[in-house]
Amino acid sequence: MRCLPCLLLLGCTTASIEDGAVTGPLTQVSDGFVSAFIAETGDGSVLLVDATNDPDSAVVVDALAERGYGPEDVVAVLMTHAHGDHTRGARAFDAPLLGLEEDTALLAEETDGAVSLDGTVRDGDTRTFGDLTVRVYSVPGHTPGSAVYLIDDVLVLGDVLVAKKDGAVGPPPSFFSEDPDQNDRSVRALSDRLDAEGAEISWMVFSHSAPLSGAGALRAF
């Protein structure tokens, strides 16, 4: 768990998490500190991004139940990175946990071996889950295997950036990241890459802050 001073510092400048915020196909679900995201696939199943710190992932299970789903309806859990506040709840779902291979060792360390990857995704992959299209981007720095996902037109940034109260974006506090300088370089490279690919981005969502519309704040970073 993060220390209390760290949590207070993180909350000083970030835009507060909006539990239940809907951005395109995604719904943000928060335990008060970290978010997971629910996306209905259109074929009766659900895709999750991250699973919160709670081994039972109670807030996600409750949010699924409100929509008529159970843990067994989750088709996959996409891991933005291996920090335990994002991954400890993954075993609450009868679904594979997918993420970048570079975070394999960190995941074992963060979860005391209770959670492991069931499969890997790679930079540049495009995966389809029902009606959803997911594009995978490797954005190392916060952790070696930090991943950003473009799900339809929503960019899921995990912890590589946070939304600020003034509508800008910034990196997480440096003591949360393994290599803050690499994180910044990776985010700038991601912005250039998305522009080069002509990616359509209607929303950006973050694990520890509110969503932002469009991608202008990313380009201005």
C-alpha positions as CSV (number, residue, x, y, z in Angstrom):
1,M,0.0,0.0,0.0
2,R,1.1,3.6,-0.6
3,C,2.1,5.6,2.4
4,L,-0.3,8.3,3.7
5,P,2.0,11.3,2.9
6,C,2.3,10.0,-0.7
7,L,-1.4,9.7,-1.0
8,L,-1.9,13.2,0.3
9,L,0.7,14.6,-2.1
10,L,-0.9,12.8,-5.1
11,G,-4.3,14.3,-4.2
12,C,-3.0,17.9,-3.9
13,T,-2.9,18.7,-7.6
14,T,-4.8,15.9,-9.4
15,A,-8.4,16.1,-10.6
16,S,-10.4,13.9,-8.2
17,I,-11.5,10.5,-9.5
18,E,-15.0,10.4,-10.8
19,D,-16.4,7.1,-9.7
20,G,-18.9,5.9,-12.3
21,A,-17.7,8.2,-15.0
22,V,-18.6,6.9,-18.4
23,T,-16.3,7.6,-21.3
24,G,-17.2,5.9,-24.5
25,P,-17.4,2.1,-23.8
26,L,-15.6,2.4,-20.4
27,T,-17.0,3.0,-16.9
28,Q,-14.6,4.1,-14.2
29,V,-14.9,2.2,-10.9
30,S,-13.0,3.5,-7.9
31,D,-12.2,2.2,-4.4
32,G,-11.3,5.8,-3.4
33,F,-7.7,5.7,-4.4
34,V,-7.3,3.7,-7.6
35,S,-9.6,2.9,-10.5
36,A,-10.5,0.0,-12.6
37,F,-12.5,0.2,-15.8
38,I,-15.4,-1.9,-17.1
39,A,-16.2,-2.3,-20.8
40,E,-19.2,-4.3,-22.1
41,T,-18.1,-6.1,-25.2
42,G,-21.5,-6.4,-26.8
43,D,-21.5,-10.2,-26.8
44,G,-22.6,-10.7,-23.2
45,S,-19.2,-10.5,-21.7
46,V,-17.1,-7.8,-20.0
47,L,-13.5,-6.6,-20.4
48,L,-11.8,-5.1,-17.4
49,V,-8.7,-2.9,-17.2
50,D,-7.0,-3.5,-13.8
51,A,-8.7,-4.9,-10.7
52,T,-8.0,-2.7,-7.7
53,N,-6.0,-3.4,-4.6
54,D,-8.7,-5.5,-2.9
55,P,-8.1,-9.3,-3.4
56,D,-11.9,-9.6,-3.6
57,S,-12.2,-6.6,-6.0
58,A,-15.5,-5.8,-4.2
59,V,-16.1,-2.5,-5.8
60,V,-15.7,-4.0,-9.3
61,V,-17.8,-7.0,-8.5
62,D,-20.6,-4.7,-7.1
63,A,-20.4,-2.5,-10.2
64,L,-20.7,-5.6,-12.5
65,A,-23.7,-6.8,-10.5
66,E,-25.4,-3.5,-11.0
67,R,-25.1,-4.1,-14.7
68,G,-26.3,-7.7,-14.5
69,Y,-22.9,-9.4,-14.7
70,G,-21.0,-11.6,-12.4
71,P,-17.2,-12.3,-12.1
72,E,-17.6,-15.2,-14.5
73,D,-18.7,-12.9,-17.3
74,V,-15.3,-11.2,-17.4
75,V,-13.5,-12.3,-20.5
76,A,-10.1,-10.8,-19.7
77,V,-8.4,-8.4,-17.3
78,L,-5.9,-6.0,-19.0
79,M,-3.1,-4.9,-16.7
80,T,-1.8,-1.4,-17.1
81,H,1.2,-2.3,-14.9
82,A,2.1,-4.6,-12.0
83,H,1.8,-2.4,-8.9
84,G,-0.3,-4.2,-6.4
85,D,-3.0,-1.5,-6.1
86,H,-3.9,-2.4,-9.7
87,T,-3.5,-6.1,-9.7
88,R,-4.3,-7.8,-6.3
89,G,-7.9,-8.1,-7.3
90,A,-7.3,-9.9,-10.5
91,R,-7.9,-13.4,-9.1
92,A,-11.5,-12.4,-8.1
93,F,-12.4,-13.0,-11.8
94,D,-12.4,-16.3,-13.8
95,A,-10.5,-14.6,-16.6
96,P,-7.0,-14.4,-17.9
97,L,-4.8,-11.5,-16.7
98,L,-3.0,-10.0,-19.7
99,G,-0.1,-7.6,-19.6
100,L,3.4,-6.8,-20.9
101,E,6.0,-9.4,-20.1
102,E,8.4,-6.8,-18.8
103,D,6.4,-6.5,-15.6
104,T,6.3,-10.3,-14.8
105,A,8.8,-10.2,-12.0
106,L,7.4,-7.0,-10.5
107,L,3.9,-8.6,-10.4
108,A,5.2,-11.5,-8.4
109,E,6.9,-9.2,-6.0
110,E,4.0,-6.9,-5.6
111,T,1.4,-9.6,-5.0
112,D,3.7,-12.0,-3.0
113,G,3.3,-14.5,-5.8
114,A,-0.5,-14.6,-5.5
115,V,-1.1,-13.1,-9.0
116,S,0.7,-13.9,-12.2
117,L,0.2,-13.2,-15.9
118,D,-1.9,-15.7,-17.8
119,G,-0.8,-14.3,-21.1
120,T,1.1,-11.4,-22.5
121,V,0.4,-8.6,-24.9
122,R,3.0,-6.9,-27.0
123,D,3.6,-3.3,-28.1
124,G,1.6,-2.7,-31.3
125,D,-0.8,-5.6,-30.8
126,T,-4.4,-5.1,-31.7
127,R,-6.9,-7.4,-29.9
128,T,-10.6,-7.8,-30.4
129,F,-13.1,-8.5,-27.5
130,G,-16.6,-8.7,-29.0
131,D,-17.3,-5.3,-30.5
132,L,-14.3,-3.7,-28.8
133,T,-10.9,-3.1,-30.5
134,V,-7.9,-2.7,-28.2
135,R,-4.6,-1.3,-29.4
136,V,-1.5,-1.9,-27.1
137,Y,1.3,0.6,-26.5
138,S,4.4,-0.1,-24.4
139,V,5.2,3.0,-22.3
140,P,8.0,2.1,-19.9
141,G,9.3,4.2,-17.1
142,H,6.6,4.1,-14.3
143,T,7.4,0.4,-14.4
144,P,9.3,-1.6,-17.1
145,G,6.0,-3.1,-18.4
146,S,3.7,-0.1,-18.2
147,A,1.0,-0.4,-20.9
148,V,-1.4,2.1,-22.4
149,Y,-4.5,0.8,-24.2
150,L,-6.6,2.5,-26.8
151,I,-10.0,0.9,-26.5
152,D,-12.1,2.1,-29.4
153,D,-11.6,5.9,-29.0
154,V,-10.7,5.9,-25.3
155,L,-7.0,6.1,-24.3
156,V,-6.4,4.3,-21.0
157,L,-3.2,5.7,-19.5
158,G,-2.9,3.9,-16.1
159,D,-0.3,5.6,-14.0
160,V,1.9,7.0,-16.7
161,L,0.0,10.3,-16.4
162,V,-2.5,12.0,-14.1
163,A,-5.1,14.6,-14.9
164,K,-4.5,17.9,-13.0
165,K,-7.2,20.2,-11.7
166,D,-6.4,22.8,-14.3
167,G,-7.1,20.3,-17.2
168,A,-3.4,19.7,-18.0
169,V,-1.7,16.3,-17.5
170,G,1.5,15.5,-15.6
171,P,3.5,12.6,-14.5
172,P,2.9,10.8,-11.2
173,P,5.1,11.8,-8.3
174,S,8.6,10.7,-9.1
175,F,8.9,8.4,-6.1
176,F,6.0,6.2,-7.6
177,S,8.0,5.6,-10.8
178,E,11.0,3.4,-11.3
179,D,12.5,5.7,-13.9
180,P,10.7,9.1,-14.1
181,D,12.8,10.4,-16.9
182,Q,12.1,7.4,-19.0
183,N,8.4,7.7,-18.2
184,D,8.4,11.3,-19.6
185,R,10.3,10.2,-22.7
186,S,7.9,7.3,-23.3
187,V,4.8,9.5,-22.9
188,R,6.1,12.0,-25.5
189,A,7.0,9.2,-27.9
190,L,3.4,7.9,-27.4
191,S,1.9,11.2,-28.3
192,D,4.0,11.4,-31.5
193,R,3.1,7.8,-32.3
194,L,-0.6,8.4,-31.9
195,D,-0.5,11.4,-34.1
196,A,1.4,9.5,-36.7
197,E,-1.1,6.7,-36.7
198,G,-4.0,9.2,-36.9
199,A,-5.6,7.8,-33.8
200,E,-9.0,9.1,-32.9
201,I,-9.1,9.9,-29.2
202,S,-12.3,11.2,-27.6
203,W,-11.3,10.6,-24.0
204,M,-8.3,10.0,-21.9
205,V,-8.7,8.1,-18.6
206,F,-6.4,7.7,-15.7
207,S,-6.1,5.3,-12.7
208,H,-5.8,8.0,-10.1
209,S,-7.7,11.0,-11.5
210,A,-10.8,12.1,-13.4
211,P,-11.0,11.6,-17.2
212,L,-10.2,14.3,-19.8
213,S,-11.9,14.8,-23.1
214,G,-9.8,14.7,-26.3
215,A,-6.0,14.4,-26.5
216,G,-5.0,18.0,-26.4
217,A,-3.5,17.8,-22.9
218,L,-1.3,14.9,-24.0
219,R,0.0,16.8,-27.0
220,A,0.7,19.8,-24.8
221,F,2.7,17.7,-22.3
